[in-house]
Amino acid sequence: MLKWLFALFLLVPLVDAAVLVYVGTQIGWALTILLVVLTALVGSLLVRAEGRRTITSIQQKLVRGDPPANNLIDGGLLIAAGALLVTPGLVTDLLGFLFAIPLTRRPIRSALKRWVIIPKLDKKTGGFATGTVYTYGFPDQDNSDTVTINSTPNESTDSDDPSRERNS
């Protein structure tokens, strides 16, 4: 996991610099700098508004006694969005906007829960947090010598099914 994060921290600035150079040669350096500053300003306003909405939603859920799990994940995504949006670059701004806009934040939140949060909780708690606790025997036990109980009823001798063989 640490190798992936290290590669990501090296790759994202390189891609961001390459995109900035390409856009700068296409539309001019002045417009590129203006675009980067404008996306940072608009993004910070969006993150601020969404952060207030998320905090209000967390408070309302806590008052009702509901767990604000999704809202807490949204808060974390908004913190990441804020950091990405103030970082100069168009790729980081795009990622920041994806984290900040509620329409795109929901699938990102679902993916985080499915592939990061729930597996981590299962690993740390042995399945207690998500309800997938191993409840029969010992987890590492080989159950090949256990007796299997057949839950189907015994065959009756007066069945009309011709595929069954009768002991006569």
TIVO-2410 file (N, C-alpha, C; in nm, 3 decimals):
# residues 168
REC num residu      c1      c2      c3 atome chaine
REC   1      M   0.083  -0.120   0.000     N      A
REC   1      M   0.000   0.000   0.000    CA      A
REC   1      M   0.087   0.126   0.000     C      A
REC   2      L   0.195   0.120   0.076     N      A
REC   2      L   0.282   0.236   0.084    CA      A
REC   2      L   0.350   0.264  -0.049     C      A
REC   3      K   0.381   0.157  -0.124     N      A
REC   3      K   0.442   0.175  -0.256    CA      A
REC   3      K   0.347   0.245  -0.351     C      A
REC   4      W   0.217   0.210  -0.343     N      A
REC   4      W   0.118   0.274  -0.430    CA      A
REC   4      W   0.103   0.422  -0.397     C      A
REC   5      L   0.101   0.456  -0.270     N      A
REC   5      L   0.091   0.597  -0.232    CA      A
REC   5      L   0.214   0.675  -0.277     C      A
REC   6      F   0.331   0.615  -0.261     N      A
REC   6      F   0.454   0.681  -0.306    CA      A
REC   6      F   0.452   0.704  -0.457     C      A
REC   7      A   0.409   0.603  -0.532     N      A
REC   7      A   0.399   0.617  -0.678    CA      A
REC   7      A   0.295   0.723  -0.716     C      A
REC   8      L   0.186   0.727  -0.642     N      A
REC   8      L   0.082   0.826  -0.668    CA      A
REC   8      L   0.132   0.968  -0.643     C      A
REC   9      F   0.207   0.986  -0.535     N      A
REC   9      F   0.260   1.118  -0.504    CA      A
REC   9      F   0.367   1.162  -0.605     C      A
REC  10      L   0.430   1.068  -0.671     N      A
REC  10      L   0.525   1.104  -0.776    CA      A
REC  10      L   0.456   1.125  -0.911     C      A
REC  11      L   0.356   1.044  -0.939     N      A
REC  11      L   0.292   1.045  -1.070    CA      A
REC  11      L   0.198   1.165  -1.089     C      A
REC  12      V   0.121   1.198  -0.988     N      A
REC  12      V   0.023   1.307  -1.002    CA      A
REC  12      V   0.089   1.441  -1.034     C      A
REC  13      P   0.195   1.483  -0.964     N      A
REC  13      P   0.258   1.610  -1.004    CA      A
REC  13      P   0.318   1.608  -1.144     C      A
REC  14      L   0.372   1.493  -1.184     N      A
REC  14      L   0.428   1.485  -1.319    CA      A
REC  14      L   0.319   1.498  -1.425     C      A
REC  15      V   0.207   1.429  -1.405     N      A
REC  15      V   0.096   1.439  -1.499    CA      A
REC  15      V   0.039   1.581  -1.498     C      A
REC  16      D   0.028   1.639  -1.379     N      A
REC  16      D  -0.024   1.775  -1.367    CA      A
REC  16      D   0.066   1.875  -1.440     C      A
REC  17      A   0.195   1.860  -1.426     N      A
REC  17      A   0.288   1.951  -1.495    CA      A
REC  17      A   0.279   1.933  -1.646     C      A
REC  18      A   0.267   1.809  -1.691     N      A
REC  18      A   0.256   1.784  -1.835    CA      A
REC  18      A   0.128   1.845  -1.891     C      A
REC  19      V   0.018   1.834  -1.819     N      A
REC  19      V  -0.109   1.892  -1.864    CA      A
REC  19      V  -0.100   2.044  -1.865     C      A
REC  20      L  -0.036   2.103  -1.763     N      A
REC  20      L  -0.021   2.248  -1.761    CA      A
REC  20      L   0.063   2.297  -1.879     C      A
REC  21      V   0.171   2.227  -1.911     N      A
REC  21      V   0.254   2.266  -2.026    CA      A
REC  21      V   0.173   2.254  -2.155     C      A
REC  22      Y   0.099   2.147  -2.171     N      A
REC  22      Y   0.019   2.128  -2.293    CA      A
REC  22      Y  -0.088   2.237  -2.306     C      A
REC  23      V  -0.162   2.262  -2.197     N      A
REC  23      V  -0.266   2.365  -2.203    CA      A
REC  23      V  -0.203   2.502  -2.224     C      A
REC  24      G  -0.088   2.526  -2.161     N      A
REC  24      G  -0.019   2.654  -2.178    CA      A
REC  24      G   0.023   2.678  -2.322     C      A
REC  25      T   0.066   2.574  -2.390     N      A
REC  25      T   0.104   2.593  -2.531    CA      A
REC  25      T  -0.018   2.606  -2.621     C      A
REC  26      Q  -0.131   2.555  -2.580     N      A
REC  26      Q  -0.252   2.563  -2.662    CA      A
REC  26      Q  -0.326   2.695  -2.647     C      A
REC  27      I  -0.346   2.742  -2.522     N      A
REC  27      I  -0.425   2.863  -2.502    CA      A
REC  27      I  -0.343   2.981  -2.454     C      A
REC  28      G  -0.217   2.962  -2.426     N      A
REC  28      G  -0.132   3.071  -2.378    CA      A
REC  28      G  -0.111   3.060  -2.228     C      A
REC  29      W   0.005   3.112  -2.184     N      A
REC  29      W   0.039   3.099  -2.043    CA      A
REC  29      W  -0.045   3.187  -1.953     C      A
REC  30      A  -0.081   3.304  -1.998     N      A
REC  30      A  -0.161   3.394  -1.915    CA      A
REC  30      A  -0.299   3.334  -1.888     C      A
REC  31      L  -0.363   3.280  -1.992     N      A
REC  31      L  -0.494   3.218  -1.972    CA      A
REC  31      L  -0.484   3.090  -1.888     C      A
REC  32      T  -0.376   3.018  -1.900     N      A
REC  32      T  -0.358   2.897  -1.819    CA      A
REC  32      T  -0.345   2.933  -1.672     C      A
REC  33      I  -0.267   3.036  -1.641     N      A
REC  33      I  -0.253   3.080  -1.502    CA      A
REC  33      I  -0.386   3.132  -1.449     C      A
REC  34      L  -0.458   3.207  -1.533     N      A
REC  34      L  -0.589   3.256  -1.493    CA      A
REC  34      L  -0.686   3.140  -1.467     C      A
REC  35      L  -0.680   3.039  -1.551     N      A
REC  35      L  -0.766   2.921  -1.534    CA      A
REC  35      L  -0.735   2.848  -1.403     C      A
REC  36      V  -0.608   2.833  -1.371     N      A
REC  36      V  -0.569   2.765  -1.247    CA      A
REC  36      V  -0.615   2.844  -1.126     C      A
REC  37      V  -0.597   2.977  -1.128     N      A
REC  37      V  -0.640   3.061  -1.016    CA      A
REC  37      V  -0.792   3.060  -1.004     C      A
REC  38      L  -0.861   3.068  -1.117     N      A
REC  38      L  -1.008   3.069  -1.116    CA      A
REC  38      L  -1.063   2.937  -1.062     C      A
REC  39      T  -1.008   2.825  -1.103     N      A
REC  39      T  -1.057   2.696  -1.051    CA      A
REC  39      T  -1.031   2.684  -0.901     C      A
REC  40      A  -0.920   2.739  -0.854     N      A
REC  40      A  -0.893   2.735  -0.711    CA      A
REC  40      A  -0.994   2.820  -0.633     C      A
REC  41      L  -1.027   2.937  -0.686     N      A
REC  41      L  -1.124   3.023  -0.617    CA      A
REC  41      L  -1.265   2.964  -0.617     C      A
REC  42      V  -1.310   2.920  -0.734     N      A
REC  42      V  -1.444   2.861  -0.743    CA      A
REC  42      V  -1.451   2.733  -0.661     C      A
REC  43      G  -1.345   2.653  -0.665     N      A
REC  43      G  -1.342   2.529  -0.589    CA      A
REC  43      G  -1.345   2.553  -0.439     C      A
REC  44      S  -1.274   2.653  -0.393     N      A
REC  44      S  -1.274   2.681  -0.249    CA      A
REC  44      S  -1.412   2.727  -0.203     C      A
REC  45      L  -1.481   2.806  -0.286     N      A
REC  45      L  -1.618   2.846  -0.251    CA      A
REC  45      L  -1.712   2.726  -0.247     C      A
REC  46      L  -1.697   2.635  -0.343     N      A
REC  46      L  -1.781   2.516  -0.347    CA      A
REC  46      L  -1.754   2.426  -0.227     C      A
REC  47      V  -1.627   2.405  -0.193     N      A
REC  47      V  -1.594   2.320  -0.078    CA      A
REC  47      V  -1.645   2.383   0.051     C      A
REC  48      R  -1.636   2.514   0.061     N      A
REC  48      R  -1.686   2.582   0.180    CA      A
REC  48      R  -1.837   2.563   0.196     C      A
REC  49      A  -1.911   2.580   0.087     N      A
REC  49      A  -2.057   2.563   0.093    CA      A
REC  49      A  -2.095   2.418   0.123     C      A
REC  50      E  -2.028   2.324   0.057     N      A
REC  50      E  -2.059   2.182   0.080    CA      A
REC  50      E  -2.017   2.139   0.220     C      A
REC  51      G  -1.909   2.196   0.271     N      A
REC  51      G  -1.866   2.165   0.408    CA      A
REC  51      G  -1.969   2.211   0.510     C      A
REC  52      R  -2.024   2.329   0.490     N      A
REC  52      R  -2.129   2.378   0.581    CA      A
REC  52      R  -2.252   2.289   0.575     C      A
REC  53      R  -2.289   2.248   0.454     N      A
REC  53      R  -2.405   2.161   0.438    CA      A
REC  53      R  -2.381   2.026   0.505     C      A
REC  54      T  -2.260   1.974   0.493     N      A
REC  54      T  -2.227   1.844   0.553    CA      A
REC  54      T  -2.225   1.853   0.705     C      A
REC  55      I  -2.168   1.960   0.759     N      A
REC  55      I  -2.166   1.978   0.905    CA      A
REC  55      I  -2.308   1.989   0.959     C      A
REC  56      T  -2.394   2.064   0.890     N      A
REC  56      T  -2.534   2.076   0.933    CA      A
REC  56      T  -2.603   1.940   0.931     C      A
REC  57      S  -2.578   1.862   0.826     N      A
REC  57      S  -2.638   1.730   0.817    CA      A
REC  57      S  -2.588   1.637   0.927     C      A
REC  58      I  -2.459   1.645   0.960     N      A
REC  58      I  -2.404   1.564   1.070    CA      A
REC  58      I  -2.472   1.601   1.201     C      A
REC  59      Q  -2.488   1.731   1.227     N      A
REC  59      Q  -2.551   1.775   1.351    CA      A
REC  59      Q  -2.696   1.728   1.359     C      A
REC  60      Q  -2.769   1.737   1.248     N      A
REC  60      Q  -2.908   1.692   1.247    CA      A
REC  60      Q  -2.919   1.542   1.272     C      A
REC  61      K  -2.830   1.464   1.213     N      A
REC  61      K  -2.834   1.320   1.235    CA      A
REC  61      K  -2.799   1.285   1.379     C      A
REC  62      L  -2.704   1.356   1.437     N      A
REC  62      L  -2.668   1.330   1.576    CA      A
REC  62      L  -2.783   1.364   1.671     C      A
REC  63      V  -2.856   1.471   1.641     N      A
REC  63      V  -2.971   1.508   1.724    CA      A
REC  63      V  -3.078   1.400   1.718     C      A
REC  64      R  -3.100   1.342   1.598     N      A
REC  64      R  -3.199   1.235   1.583    CA      A
REC  64      R  -3.150   1.102   1.638     C      A
REC  65      G  -3.020   1.090   1.663     N      A
REC  65      G  -2.963   0.966   1.712    CA      A
REC  65      G  -2.921   0.870   1.602     C      A
REC  66      D  -2.914   0.918   1.479     N      A
REC  66      D  -2.870   0.835   1.367    CA      A
REC  66      D  -2.719   0.847   1.351     C      A
REC  67      P  -2.653   0.739   1.310     N      A
REC  67      P  -2.509   0.749   1.286    CA      A
REC  67      P  -2.480   0.825   1.157     C      A
REC  68      P  -2.393   0.926   1.162     N      A
REC  68      P  -2.364   1.007   1.042    CA      A
REC  68      P  -2.247   0.953   0.960     C      A
REC  69      A  -2.244   0.822   0.935     N      A
REC  69      A  -2.129   0.760   0.870    CA      A
REC  69      A  -2.105   0.818   0.731     C      A
REC  70      N  -2.208   0.824   0.648     N      A
REC  70      N  -2.190   0.877   0.512    CA      A
REC  70      N  -2.146   1.022   0.513     C      A
REC  71      N  -2.199   1.099   0.607     N      A
REC  71      N  -2.162   1.240   0.615    CA      A
REC  71      N  -2.017   1.257   0.660     C      A
REC  72      L  -1.971   1.168   0.746     N      A
REC  72      L  -1.831   1.176   0.788    CA      A
REC  72      L  -1.737   1.142   0.672     C      A
REC  73      I  -1.775   1.045   0.590     N      A
REC  73      I  -1.696   1.014   0.471    CA      A
REC  73      I  -1.698   1.133   0.376     C      A
REC  74      D  -1.816   1.195   0.360     N      A
REC  74      D  -1.826   1.316   0.277    CA      A
REC  74      D  -1.734   1.425   0.330     C      A
REC  75      G  -1.728   1.442   0.461     N      A
REC  75      G  -1.639   1.542   0.520    CA      A
REC  75      G  -1.493   1.514   0.487     C      A
REC  76      G  -1.454   1.388   0.494     N      A
REC  76      G  -1.317   1.353   0.457    CA      A
REC  76      G  -1.289   1.379   0.310     C      A
REC  77      L  -1.387   1.347   0.226     N      A
REC  77      L  -1.370   1.375   0.082    CA      A
REC  77      L  -1.363   1.525   0.056     C      A
REC  78      L  -1.439   1.604   0.132     N      A
REC  78      L  -1.434   1.749   0.115    CA      A
REC  78      L  -1.300   1.807   0.161     C      A
REC  79      I  -1.242   1.749   0.265     N      A
REC  79      I  -1.108   1.793   0.307    CA      A
REC  79      I  -1.007   1.764   0.197     C      A
REC  80      A  -1.016   1.643   0.139     N      A
REC  80      A  -0.927   1.608   0.028    CA      A
REC  80      A  -0.952   1.699  -0.092     C      A
REC  81      A  -1.080   1.730  -0.118     N      A
REC  81      A  -1.113   1.819  -0.229    CA      A
REC  81      A  -1.053   1.958  -0.209     C      A
REC  82      G  -1.061   2.009  -0.088     N      A
REC  82      G  -1.003   2.139  -0.059    CA      A
REC  82      G  -0.853   2.141  -0.082     C      A
REC  83      A  -0.786   2.035  -0.037     N      A
REC  83      A  -0.642   2.028  -0.058    CA      A
REC  83      A  -0.607   2.017  -0.206     C      A
REC  84      L  -0.685   1.939  -0.280     N      A
REC  84      L  -0.658   1.924  -0.423    CA      A
REC  84      L  -0.688   2.052  -0.501     C      A
REC  85      L  -0.791   2.124  -0.459     N      A
REC  85      L  -0.830   2.244  -0.533    CA      A
REC  85      L  -0.734   2.361  -0.511     C      A
REC  86      V  -0.670   2.369  -0.397     N      A
REC  86      V  -0.575   2.478  -0.377    CA      A
REC  86      V  -0.436   2.444  -0.428     C      A
REC  87      T  -0.414   2.318  -0.463     N      A
REC  87      T  -0.288   2.279  -0.526    CA      A
REC  87      T  -0.291   2.325  -0.671     C      A
REC  88      P  -0.190   2.398  -0.716     N      A
REC  88      P  -0.192   2.445  -0.854    CA      A
REC  88      P  -0.182   2.329  -0.953     C      A
REC  89      G  -0.271   2.327  -1.047     N      A
REC  89      G  -0.271   2.223  -1.149    CA      A
REC  89      G  -0.412   2.191  -1.192     C      A
REC  90      L  -0.426   2.149  -1.315     N      A
REC  90      L  -0.559   2.122  -1.369    CA      A
REC  90      L  -0.607   1.981  -1.335     C      A
REC  91      V  -0.517   1.885  -1.328     N      A
REC  91      V  -0.556   1.748  -1.293    CA      A
REC  91      V  -0.601   1.742  -1.148     C      A
REC  92      T  -0.525   1.805  -1.059     N      A
REC  92      T  -0.566   1.807  -0.918    CA      A
REC  92      T  -0.696   1.884  -0.900     C      A
REC  93      D  -0.716   1.990  -0.979     N      A
REC  93      D  -0.843   2.063  -0.973    CA      A
REC  93      D  -0.960   1.975  -1.018     C      A
REC  94      L  -0.939   1.897  -1.122     N      A
REC  94      L  -1.044   1.807  -1.169    CA      A
REC  94      L  -1.080   1.705  -1.062     C      A
REC  95      L  -0.978   1.645  -1.000     N      A
REC  95      L  -1.004   1.550  -0.891    CA      A
REC  95      L  -1.074   1.619  -0.773     C      A
REC  96      G  -1.031   1.740  -0.742     N      A
REC  96      G  -1.094   1.814  -0.633    CA      A
REC  96      G  -1.240   1.843  -0.661     C      A
REC  97      F  -1.273   1.882  -0.784     N      A
REC  97      F  -1.412   1.906  -0.818    CA      A
REC  97      F  -1.493   1.776  -0.813     C      A
REC  98      L  -1.433   1.665  -0.854     N      A
REC  98      L  -1.504   1.537  -0.845    CA      A
REC  98      L  -1.537   1.502  -0.700     C      A
REC  99      F  -1.447   1.534  -0.607     N      A
REC  99      F  -1.471   1.508  -0.465    CA      A
REC  99      F  -1.569   1.608  -0.405     C      A
REC 100      A  -1.577   1.729  -0.460     N      A
REC 100      A  -1.658   1.835  -0.400    CA      A
REC 100      A  -1.803   1.835  -0.447     C      A
REC 101      I  -1.829   1.795  -0.569     N      A
REC 101      I  -1.965   1.800  -0.623    CA      A
REC 101      I  -2.043   1.680  -0.571     C      A
REC 102      P  -2.159   1.702  -0.510     N      A
REC 102      P  -2.235   1.590  -0.449    CA      A
REC 102      P  -2.272   1.479  -0.547     C      A
REC 103      L  -2.300   1.515  -0.671     N      A
REC 103      L  -2.340   1.414  -0.769    CA      A
REC 103      L  -2.228   1.314  -0.796     C      A
REC 104      T  -2.105   1.358  -0.798     N      A
REC 104      T  -1.992   1.267  -0.821    CA      A
REC 104      T  -1.933   1.214  -0.691     C      A
REC 105      R  -1.961   1.282  -0.580     N      A
REC 105      R  -1.908   1.238  -0.451    CA      A
REC 105      R  -1.977   1.110  -0.403     C      A
REC 106      R  -2.106   1.093  -0.434     N      A
REC 106      R  -2.179   0.974  -0.388    CA      A
REC 106      R  -2.120   0.844  -0.441     C      A
REC 107      P  -2.092   0.831  -0.572     N      A
REC 107      P  -2.029   0.705  -0.617    CA      A
REC 107      P  -1.888   0.686  -0.563     C      A
REC 108      I  -1.816   0.795  -0.542     N      A
REC 108      I  -1.682   0.783  -0.485    CA      A
REC 108      I  -1.693   0.734  -0.341     C      A
REC 109      R  -1.789   0.786  -0.267     N      A
REC 109      R  -1.812   0.742  -0.129    CA      A
REC 109      R  -1.850   0.594  -0.126     C      A
REC 110      S  -1.937   0.551  -0.217     N      A
REC 110      S  -1.977   0.410  -0.221    CA      A
REC 110      S  -1.858   0.320  -0.254     C      A
REC 111      A  -1.775   0.364  -0.347     N      A
REC 111      A  -1.657   0.284  -0.382    CA      A
REC 111      A  -1.560   0.277  -0.265     C      A
REC 112      L  -1.541   0.388  -0.195     N      A
REC 112      L  -1.454   0.387  -0.077    CA      A
REC 112      L  -1.506   0.292   0.029     C      A
REC 113      K  -1.636   0.296   0.052     N      A
REC 113      K  -1.694   0.206   0.152    CA      A
REC 113      K  -1.676   0.061   0.111     C      A
REC 114      R  -1.701   0.032  -0.015     N      A
REC 114      R  -1.698  -0.107  -0.061    CA      A
REC 114      R  -1.558  -0.165  -0.066     C      A
REC 115      W  -1.461  -0.088  -0.115     N      A
REC 115      W  -1.328  -0.144  -0.140    CA      A
REC 115      W  -1.222  -0.103  -0.039     C      A
REC 116      V  -1.251  -0.005   0.047     N      A
REC 116      V  -1.149   0.037   0.142    CA      A
REC 116      V  -1.199   0.024   0.286     C      A
REC 117      I  -1.310   0.086   0.318     N      A
REC 117      I  -1.353   0.096   0.457    CA      A
REC 117      I  -1.403  -0.038   0.512     C      A
REC 118      I  -1.494  -0.103   0.442     N      A
REC 118      I  -1.551  -0.230   0.492    CA      A
REC 118      I  -1.444  -0.339   0.499     C      A
REC 119      P  -1.360  -0.360   0.397     N      A
REC 119      P  -1.255  -0.461   0.413    CA      A
REC 119      P  -1.159  -0.431   0.529     C      A
REC 120      K  -1.129  -0.303   0.550     N      A
REC 120      K  -1.040  -0.266   0.661    CA      A
REC 120      K  -1.107  -0.294   0.795     C      A
REC 121      L  -1.236  -0.263   0.806     N      A
REC 121      L  -1.310  -0.292   0.929    CA      A
REC 121      L  -1.317  -0.442   0.954     C      A
REC 122      D  -1.344  -0.519   0.850     N      A
REC 122      D  -1.350  -0.664   0.865    CA      A
REC 122      D  -1.216  -0.720   0.910     C      A
REC 123      K  -1.109  -0.668   0.855     N      A
REC 123      K  -0.976  -0.717   0.891    CA      A
REC 123      K  -0.942  -0.683   1.036     C      A
REC 124      K  -0.975  -0.562   1.078     N      A
REC 124      K  -0.940  -0.517   1.212    CA      A
REC 124      K  -1.028  -0.580   1.320     C      A
REC 125      T  -1.156  -0.605   1.291     N      A
REC 125      T  -1.248  -0.653   1.394    CA      A
REC 125      T  -1.284  -0.800   1.379     C      A
REC 126      G  -1.229  -0.866   1.281     N      A
REC 126      G  -1.262  -1.007   1.261    CA      A
REC 126      G  -1.405  -1.028   1.214     C      A
REC 127      G  -1.464  -0.927   1.155     N      A
REC 127      G  -1.598  -0.937   1.102    CA      A
REC 127      G  -1.706  -0.884   1.194     C      A
REC 128      F  -1.672  -0.844   1.316     N      A
REC 128      F  -1.773  -0.796   1.410    CA      A
REC 128      F  -1.837  -0.665   1.367     C      A
REC 129      A  -1.760  -0.577   1.303     N      A
REC 129      A  -1.813  -0.446   1.264    CA      A
REC 129      A  -1.917  -0.456   1.153     C      A
REC 130      T  -1.900  -0.550   1.062     N      A
REC 130      T  -1.992  -0.561   0.949    CA      A
REC 130      T  -2.087  -0.679   0.961     C      A
REC 131      G  -2.073  -0.759   1.065     N      A
REC 131      G  -2.166  -0.871   1.086    CA      A
REC 131      G  -2.130  -0.996   1.010     C      A
REC 132      T  -2.007  -1.009   0.965     N      A
REC 132      T  -1.966  -1.129   0.892    CA      A
REC 132      T  -1.875  -1.215   0.980     C      A
REC 133      V  -1.917  -1.235   1.103     N      A
REC 133      V  -1.839  -1.311   1.199    CA      A
REC 133      V  -1.848  -1.459   1.165     C      A
REC 134      Y  -1.737  -1.528   1.174     N      A
REC 134      Y  -1.735  -1.673   1.153    CA      A
REC 134      Y  -1.793  -1.737   1.278     C      A
REC 135      T  -1.902  -1.812   1.265     N      A
REC 135      T  -1.974  -1.860   1.384    CA      A
REC 135      T  -1.975  -2.010   1.401     C      A
REC 136      Y  -1.909  -2.087   1.317     N      A
REC 136      Y  -1.914  -2.232   1.329    CA      A
REC 136      Y  -1.774  -2.289   1.335     C      A
REC 137      G  -1.745  -2.362   1.439     N      A
REC 137      G  -1.616  -2.427   1.450    CA      A
REC 137      G  -1.504  -2.328   1.467     C      A
REC 138      F  -1.387  -2.370   1.427     N      A
REC 138      F  -1.271  -2.283   1.431    CA      A
REC 138      F  -1.240  -2.236   1.290     C      A
REC 139      P  -1.202  -2.111   1.270     N      A
REC 139      P  -1.182  -2.059   1.134    CA      A
REC 139      P  -1.078  -2.135   1.053     C      A
REC 140      D  -0.972  -2.184   1.117     N      A
REC 140      D  -0.867  -2.252   1.043    CA      A
REC 140      D  -0.884  -2.403   1.043     C      A
REC 141      Q  -0.993  -2.451   1.099     N      A
REC 141      Q  -1.017  -2.595   1.110    CA      A
REC 141      Q  -1.060  -2.653   0.975     C      A
REC 142      D  -1.008  -2.772   0.943     N      A
REC 142      D  -1.051  -2.843   0.823    CA      A
REC 142      D  -1.179  -2.918   0.858     C      A
REC 143      N  -1.289  -2.881   0.798     N      A
REC 143      N  -1.418  -2.941   0.830    CA      A
REC 143      N  -1.453  -3.056   0.738     C      A
REC 144      S  -1.354  -3.124   0.681     N      A
REC 144      S  -1.384  -3.231   0.587    CA      A
REC 144      S  -1.435  -3.356   0.657     C      A
REC 145      D  -1.408  -3.372   0.788     N      A
REC 145      D  -1.453  -3.491   0.858    CA      A
REC 145      D  -1.584  -3.469   0.934     C      A
REC 146      T  -1.649  -3.356   0.912     N      A
REC 146      T  -1.775  -3.331   0.980    CA      A
REC 146      T  -1.889  -3.403   0.910     C      A
REC 147      V  -1.994  -3.428   0.984     N      A
REC 147      V  -2.111  -3.497   0.931    CA      A
REC 147      V  -2.206  -3.393   0.875     C      A
REC 148      T  -2.253  -3.417   0.754     N      A
REC 148      T  -2.349  -3.328   0.692    CA      A
REC 148      T  -2.488  -3.385   0.714     C      A
REC 149      I  -2.577  -3.303   0.762     N      A
REC 149      I  -2.714  -3.346   0.785    CA      A
REC 149      I  -2.796  -3.307   0.664     C      A
REC 150      N  -2.864  -3.404   0.605     N      A
REC 150      N  -2.947  -3.379   0.488    CA      A
REC 150      N  -3.081  -3.327   0.535     C      A
REC 151      S  -3.120  -3.214   0.484     N      A
REC 151      S  -3.245  -3.154   0.530    CA      A
REC 151      S  -3.364  -3.195   0.446     C      A
REC 152      T  -3.342  -3.274   0.341     N      A
REC 152      T  -3.456  -3.318   0.261    CA      A
REC 152      T  -3.521  -3.438   0.326     C      A
REC 153      P  -3.653  -3.453   0.312     N      A
REC 153      P  -3.722  -3.565   0.376    CA      A
REC 153      P  -3.681  -3.697   0.310     C      A
REC 154      N  -3.701  -3.805   0.386     N      A
REC 154      N  -3.669  -3.938   0.334    CA      A
REC 154      N  -3.758  -3.970   0.216     C      A
REC 155      E  -3.705  -4.053   0.127     N      A
REC 155      E  -3.784  -4.092   0.010    CA      A
REC 155      E  -3.897  -4.184   0.056     C      A
REC 156      S  -4.012  -4.161   0.005     N      A
REC 156      S  -4.124  -4.249   0.038    CA      A
REC 156      S  -4.134  -4.357  -0.068     C      A
REC 157      T  -4.187  -4.473  -0.032     N      A
REC 157      T  -4.195  -4.585  -0.125    CA      A
REC 157      T  -4.316  -4.576  -0.214     C      A
REC 158      D  -4.410  -4.490  -0.181     N      A
REC 158      D  -4.529  -4.481  -0.265    CA      A
REC 158      D  -4.525  -4.358  -0.357     C      A
REC 159      S  -4.407  -4.314  -0.393     N      A
REC 159      S  -4.393  -4.197  -0.480    CA      A
REC 159      S  -4.430  -4.233  -0.623     C      A
REC 160      D  -4.487  -4.138  -0.694     N      A
REC 160      D  -4.524  -4.157  -0.833    CA      A
REC 160      D  -4.411  -4.120  -0.928     C      A
REC 161      D  -4.299  -4.077  -0.875     N      A
REC 161      D  -4.187  -4.036  -0.959    CA      A
REC 161      D  -4.114  -4.159  -1.012     C      A
REC 162      P  -4.114  -4.181  -1.145     N      A
REC 162      P  -4.052  -4.303  -1.199    CA      A
REC 162      P  -3.900  -4.299  -1.195     C      A
REC 163      S  -3.841  -4.179  -1.172     N      A
REC 163      S  -3.695  -4.172  -1.172    CA      A
REC 163      S  -3.635  -4.228  -1.044     C      A
REC 164      R  -3.715  -4.242  -0.940     N      A
REC 164      R  -3.665  -4.297  -0.814    CA      A
REC 164      R  -3.670  -4.449  -0.819     C      A
REC 165      E  -3.568  -4.509  -0.768     N      A
REC 165      E  -3.565  -4.654  -0.762    CA      A
REC 165      E  -3.623  -4.699  -0.630     C      A
REC 166      R  -3.701  -4.804  -0.635     N      A
REC 166      R  -3.761  -4.858  -0.514    CA      A
REC 166      R  -3.691  -4.984  -0.474     C      A
REC 167      N  -3.674  -4.996  -0.347     N      A
REC 167      N  -3.615  -5.120  -0.294    CA      A
REC 167      N  -3.728  -5.218  -0.273     C      A
REC 168      S  -3.733  -5.325  -0.351     N      A
REC 168      S  -3.841  -5.422  -0.337    CA      A
REC 168      S  -3.789  -5.550  -0.278     C      A
***
